Amino acid sequence: MLKTVIPQGYAPSLNLYDTQKAIGLLKRVFEDTLAGNLNLRRVSAPLFVQAATGLNDDLNGVERPVSFDVPCAKADAQVVHSLAKWKRMALYRYHFSVGEGLYTDMNAIRRDEELDNLHSVYVDQWDWEKVIAPRDRNEDYLRRTVEAIAEAIRETQATLQSAFPILHKLPKVADEVSFVTALELEEKWPDKTPKERENLWVKEHPLTFLMGIGGALKSGKPHDGRAPDYDDWSLNGDILVWNSVLESAFELSSMGIRVDPAAMDRQLTISGHDERRNLEFHKLLLEGKLPLTIGGGIGQSRLCMYLLGRAHIGEVQAGIWDPDTIETCEGAGVILL
């Protein structure tokens, strides 16, 4: 079971009112900068999707979606876990061209999430997706996209620190991105857990893109779970930063070049999910009708925590917390929204 821990001597840089002002500024600046850097247009997103479409993200395959019936539509609906597959369908339906993309505010409920400093039942992300050409399905294109997102984070931090000078005491976002694969970390520290490997690497490389997540490594185990039907496990990764408040690696984004028909076919078989081939989304993709894309999710509350130097995600979003978390935060003088 995960547990909330507030570091000794922790105190927020901004009061509650200024924190809300800073969150509003951060979100406006980052959205605009990200959209400009990646050529994205904002679209509206669903809070729920029909279960039969296969559009919901099943995350690691064990999380239960919040489900309900819609009698008038004679359909069963699920509150989204993320919009990983919905975005690709939207690009197809809205006729986006190569080099164009979309982004949206994604609000989700993950009922089975364990609660700690970084995790809550409520999830808020900037979900984005972009149409690419066949020639772009390579690591170089993936790296250049990561660099563009990193630059948006740097620009957002600069604006925040200009508006709230006290934030200058927080570490600057690193000038360079370190690129490393999960396999390389396993080979370097075979006796460590994936999380321990991340901490060891990211402490020395405070802005890292960890690549190749979902497929089995030499140990026979993946670095972390990934659904088989959106990311290509050989062309994906996580953007990680070093969180100086919590003294640990801190994931800001999961992203990647998405599966083409061959990768989808391979990963469905490997993961034991061949039954999905008959779902609407999967049939369209396997038939080559959906555009080739790259995309990901960037945690809104995670980015707020990082750039505002906060110790608990409940300081930047409203949620429901377990009694131990409430007691720990109250004892440390931490206000949960």
C-alpha positions as CSV (number, residue, x, y, z in Angstrom):
1,M,0.0,0.0,0.0
2,L,1.2,3.5,-0.9
3,K,1.6,6.1,1.8
4,T,1.7,9.9,2.0
5,V,4.9,11.3,3.4
6,I,5.4,15.1,3.9
7,P,9.2,16.0,4.1
8,Q,10.5,17.4,7.3
9,G,10.4,21.2,7.3
10,Y,8.3,21.4,4.1
11,A,6.5,24.7,3.6
12,P,4.8,25.9,0.4
13,S,6.3,28.9,-1.4
14,L,2.9,30.5,-2.1
15,N,-0.2,31.0,0.0
16,L,-3.5,29.4,-0.9
17,Y,-4.8,32.4,-2.9
18,D,-1.6,32.9,-4.9
19,T,-1.4,29.2,-5.5
20,Q,-4.7,29.4,-7.3
21,K,-3.6,32.4,-9.4
22,A,-0.3,30.6,-10.3
23,I,-2.2,27.4,-11.3
24,G,-4.4,29.5,-13.7
25,L,-1.4,31.2,-15.2
26,L,0.5,28.0,-15.5
27,K,-2.3,26.2,-17.4
28,R,-2.9,29.1,-19.8
29,V,0.8,29.5,-20.6
30,F,1.6,25.9,-21.0
31,E,-1.4,25.1,-23.2
32,D,-0.7,27.9,-25.6
33,T,3.0,27.1,-25.7
34,L,2.5,23.4,-26.2
35,A,-0.1,24.0,-28.9
36,G,2.4,26.4,-30.7
37,N,5.3,24.0,-30.4
38,L,3.5,21.0,-31.7
39,N,0.9,22.6,-34.0
40,L,-2.1,21.5,-32.0
41,R,-5.7,22.8,-32.0
42,R,-7.9,22.6,-28.9
43,V,-11.0,20.3,-29.1
44,S,-13.7,19.3,-26.7
45,A,-13.4,15.9,-25.1
46,P,-15.9,13.4,-23.6
47,L,-16.1,12.6,-19.9
48,F,-17.4,9.1,-20.8
49,V,-17.5,6.7,-23.8
50,Q,-19.6,3.7,-24.8
51,A,-18.1,0.5,-23.5
52,A,-18.7,-1.4,-26.7
53,T,-16.4,0.8,-28.8
54,G,-13.2,-0.2,-27.0
55,L,-12.2,3.5,-26.9
56,N,-11.5,3.6,-23.1
57,D,-7.9,3.2,-22.0
58,D,-7.5,0.1,-19.9
59,L,-4.2,1.3,-18.4
60,N,-2.5,-1.8,-17.0
61,G,-5.5,-4.0,-17.7
62,V,-6.7,-4.4,-14.1
63,E,-8.2,-1.1,-13.3
64,R,-12.0,-1.0,-13.2
65,P,-13.7,1.9,-15.0
66,V,-16.7,3.7,-13.5
67,S,-19.6,2.3,-15.5
68,F,-23.3,3.2,-15.8
69,D,-26.1,2.6,-18.2
70,V,-27.8,5.3,-20.4
71,P,-31.3,4.0,-20.9
72,C,-32.4,6.5,-23.5
73,A,-29.4,5.6,-25.7
74,K,-29.7,1.9,-24.9
75,A,-26.0,1.9,-24.1
76,D,-23.5,1.2,-21.4
77,A,-21.0,4.0,-20.7
78,Q,-17.7,4.2,-19.0
79,V,-16.0,7.3,-17.4
80,V,-12.7,7.5,-19.3
81,H,-9.4,6.5,-17.8
82,S,-7.7,8.5,-20.5
83,L,-8.3,9.5,-24.1
84,A,-5.5,7.6,-25.7
85,K,-7.6,5.9,-28.3
86,W,-10.5,8.5,-28.5
87,K,-8.0,11.1,-29.8
88,R,-6.9,9.0,-32.7
89,M,-10.5,8.4,-33.7
90,A,-11.1,12.2,-33.4
91,L,-8.2,12.9,-35.8
92,Y,-9.8,10.4,-38.2
93,R,-13.3,11.8,-37.9
94,Y,-12.3,15.4,-38.1
95,H,-10.0,14.9,-41.1
96,F,-6.8,16.3,-39.6
97,S,-3.8,16.3,-42.1
98,V,-0.2,15.2,-41.5
99,G,1.6,17.6,-39.2
100,E,-1.7,18.7,-37.5
101,G,-2.9,17.7,-34.1
102,L,-5.3,18.3,-31.3
103,Y,-5.1,18.7,-27.5
104,T,-7.8,18.7,-24.9
105,D,-8.5,18.9,-21.2
106,M,-9.0,15.3,-20.0
107,N,-10.7,14.7,-16.7
108,A,-10.9,11.1,-15.6
109,I,-11.8,8.9,-12.6
110,R,-9.5,6.1,-11.7
111,R,-11.3,4.4,-8.9
112,D,-8.6,1.8,-8.1
113,E,-5.7,4.2,-7.9
114,E,-3.7,4.0,-4.6
115,L,-3.5,7.3,-2.9
116,D,-0.2,8.9,-2.0
117,N,1.7,12.2,-2.7
118,L,1.4,11.7,-6.4
119,H,-1.8,9.8,-7.0
120,S,-5.5,10.5,-6.6
121,V,-8.8,9.2,-7.9
122,Y,-9.2,12.2,-10.0
123,V,-6.9,12.6,-13.0
124,D,-6.4,15.8,-15.1
125,Q,-4.2,15.8,-18.1
126,W,-3.6,17.7,-21.3
127,D,-4.2,14.8,-23.8
128,W,-2.7,15.5,-27.2
129,E,-2.4,13.6,-30.5
130,K,-0.9,14.5,-33.9
131,V,-1.1,12.9,-37.3
132,I,2.3,11.8,-38.7
133,A,3.6,10.4,-42.0
134,P,5.0,6.9,-42.3
135,R,8.5,8.3,-42.5
136,D,8.0,9.8,-39.0
137,R,7.6,6.5,-37.2
138,N,11.1,6.5,-35.8
139,E,13.1,7.4,-32.7
140,D,14.5,10.6,-34.1
141,Y,11.0,12.1,-34.6
142,L,10.0,10.9,-31.1
143,R,13.0,12.6,-29.6
144,R,12.3,15.9,-31.4
145,T,8.8,15.9,-30.1
146,V,10.0,15.3,-26.5
147,E,12.4,18.3,-26.9
148,A,9.5,20.5,-28.0
149,I,7.5,19.5,-24.9
150,A,10.5,20.1,-22.6
151,E,10.9,23.6,-24.1
152,A,7.2,24.4,-23.3
153,I,7.8,23.4,-19.7
154,R,10.9,25.6,-19.5
155,E,9.0,28.6,-21.0
156,T,6.1,28.1,-18.6
157,Q,8.5,28.0,-15.6
158,A,10.2,31.2,-16.8
159,T,6.8,33.0,-17.0
160,L,5.7,31.7,-13.5
161,Q,9.0,32.8,-11.9
162,S,8.6,36.3,-13.5
163,A,5.1,36.6,-12.0
164,F,6.0,35.1,-8.7
165,P,9.6,35.8,-7.9
166,I,9.7,33.6,-4.8
167,L,9.5,30.6,-7.2
168,H,13.1,31.4,-8.3
169,K,14.3,29.4,-5.3
170,L,13.1,26.2,-7.0
171,P,15.5,24.3,-9.3
172,K,15.4,25.3,-13.0
173,V,14.1,22.8,-15.5
174,A,17.3,21.2,-17.0
175,D,18.6,22.6,-20.3
176,E,19.0,19.2,-21.9
177,V,16.9,16.0,-22.1
178,S,18.7,12.8,-21.2
179,F,17.4,9.9,-23.4
180,V,17.8,6.3,-22.0
181,T,16.0,3.0,-22.5
182,A,14.4,0.8,-19.9
183,L,16.6,-2.0,-21.2
184,E,19.7,0.1,-20.5
185,L,18.6,0.8,-17.0
186,E,18.0,-2.9,-16.4
187,E,21.4,-3.8,-17.7
188,K,23.0,-1.1,-15.5
189,W,21.1,-2.0,-12.3
190,P,19.8,-5.6,-12.8
191,D,19.2,-6.1,-9.1
192,K,17.1,-2.9,-8.6
193,T,13.4,-2.4,-9.0
194,P,12.2,-0.2,-11.9
195,K,11.4,2.6,-9.6
196,E,14.9,2.4,-7.9
197,R,16.5,2.5,-11.4
198,E,14.5,5.6,-12.3
199,N,15.6,7.3,-9.1
200,L,19.2,6.5,-9.6
201,W,19.3,7.7,-13.2
202,V,17.0,10.8,-12.9
203,K,18.9,12.1,-9.8
204,E,21.9,12.5,-12.1
205,H,19.9,13.4,-15.2
206,P,17.1,15.6,-13.9
207,L,15.2,15.8,-17.2
208,T,14.9,12.3,-18.7
209,F,12.9,10.6,-21.4
210,L,12.8,6.9,-20.5
211,M,12.1,4.9,-23.6
212,G,10.8,1.4,-24.4
213,I,8.0,0.8,-21.8
214,G,5.5,-2.1,-22.1
215,G,7.5,-4.9,-23.7
216,A,9.4,-7.5,-21.8
217,L,13.0,-6.8,-20.9
218,K,15.8,-9.4,-20.6
219,S,14.4,-10.3,-17.2
220,G,11.2,-11.3,-18.9
221,K,9.3,-8.4,-17.2
222,P,8.4,-5.0,-18.5
223,H,9.7,-1.9,-16.9
224,D,6.0,-0.8,-16.4
225,G,2.7,-1.8,-17.8
226,R,1.3,-0.3,-21.0
227,A,-1.9,-1.1,-22.9
228,P,-1.1,-3.0,-26.1
229,D,-3.4,-1.0,-28.4
230,Y,-2.2,2.6,-28.4
231,D,1.6,3.0,-27.8
232,D,4.1,1.1,-29.9
233,W,6.2,-0.3,-27.1
234,S,9.4,0.2,-29.1
235,L,8.7,3.9,-29.7
236,N,7.3,5.3,-26.5
237,G,8.4,6.5,-23.1
238,D,7.9,8.7,-20.0
239,I,9.1,12.2,-19.4
240,L,10.7,12.2,-15.9
241,V,12.1,15.0,-13.8
242,W,13.9,15.1,-10.5
243,N,11.5,16.3,-7.8
244,S,13.7,18.1,-5.3
245,V,10.8,18.4,-2.7
246,L,10.1,14.7,-2.6
247,E,13.7,13.6,-3.5
248,S,12.5,11.2,-6.2
249,A,12.0,10.7,-9.9
250,F,8.7,12.3,-10.9
251,E,6.7,11.4,-14.0
252,L,5.1,14.3,-15.9
253,S,4.1,12.6,-19.1
254,S,3.5,9.2,-20.8
255,M,3.7,9.4,-24.6
256,G,4.8,7.7,-27.7
257,I,4.4,7.0,-31.4
258,R,1.2,4.9,-31.7
259,V,0.7,1.4,-33.0
260,D,0.4,0.8,-36.7
261,P,-1.5,-2.3,-37.9
262,A,1.6,-4.5,-37.6
263,A,2.5,-3.3,-34.0
264,M,-1.1,-3.6,-32.9
265,D,-1.3,-7.2,-34.3
266,R,1.9,-8.1,-32.5
267,Q,1.1,-6.5,-29.2
268,L,-2.4,-7.8,-28.9
269,T,-1.1,-11.4,-29.3
270,I,1.8,-10.9,-26.9
271,S,-0.5,-9.4,-24.2
272,G,-3.2,-12.1,-24.7
273,H,-5.9,-9.6,-25.8
274,D,-6.8,-11.0,-29.3
275,E,-10.5,-10.7,-28.3
276,R,-10.2,-6.9,-28.9
277,R,-9.7,-7.3,-32.6
278,N,-13.5,-7.2,-33.1
279,L,-14.0,-3.9,-31.4
280,E,-14.7,-0.8,-33.6
281,F,-11.5,1.0,-32.9
282,H,-9.3,-2.0,-33.3
283,K,-10.9,-3.2,-36.5
284,L,-10.4,0.3,-38.1
285,L,-6.8,0.3,-37.0
286,L,-6.0,-3.2,-38.2
287,E,-7.6,-2.4,-41.5
288,G,-5.3,0.6,-41.9
289,K,-8.1,3.1,-41.9
290,L,-6.9,5.2,-38.9
291,P,-4.1,7.8,-39.4
292,L,-0.6,7.2,-38.1
293,T,-0.1,9.3,-34.9
294,I,2.0,10.3,-32.0
295,G,0.5,11.4,-28.7
296,G,0.5,11.4,-25.0
297,G,-0.9,12.8,-21.8
298,I,0.8,15.5,-19.7
299,G,-0.4,15.6,-16.0
300,Q,-1.8,19.0,-15.2
301,S,-1.7,18.6,-11.4
302,R,1.7,16.9,-11.8
303,L,3.1,19.9,-13.7
304,C,1.6,22.2,-11.1
305,M,3.2,20.3,-8.3
306,Y,6.6,20.3,-10.0
307,L,6.7,24.0,-11.0
308,L,5.2,25.3,-7.8
309,G,7.3,23.0,-5.5
310,R,4.4,21.2,-3.8
311,A,4.7,18.0,-1.8
312,H,1.2,16.6,-2.3
313,I,-1.1,16.5,-5.3
314,G,-4.0,17.5,-3.1
315,E,-2.4,21.0,-2.8
316,V,-3.2,21.7,-6.4
317,Q,-6.4,19.7,-7.1
318,A,-9.6,18.9,-5.2
319,G,-10.1,15.2,-4.3
320,I,-11.1,12.6,-1.8
321,W,-8.4,11.3,0.6
322,D,-8.0,8.4,3.0
323,P,-7.9,9.1,6.8
324,D,-4.1,8.5,7.0
325,T,-3.4,11.0,4.2
326,I,-5.7,13.6,5.9
327,E,-4.0,13.1,9.3
328,T,-0.5,13.2,7.8
329,C,-1.2,16.5,6.0
330,E,-3.0,18.1,8.9
331,G,0.0,17.3,11.1
332,A,2.4,18.9,8.7
333,G,0.2,22.0,8.1
334,V,-0.5,21.0,4.5
335,I,-3.9,22.2,3.2
336,L,-5.7,19.7,1.0
337,L,-8.1,21.2,-1.5
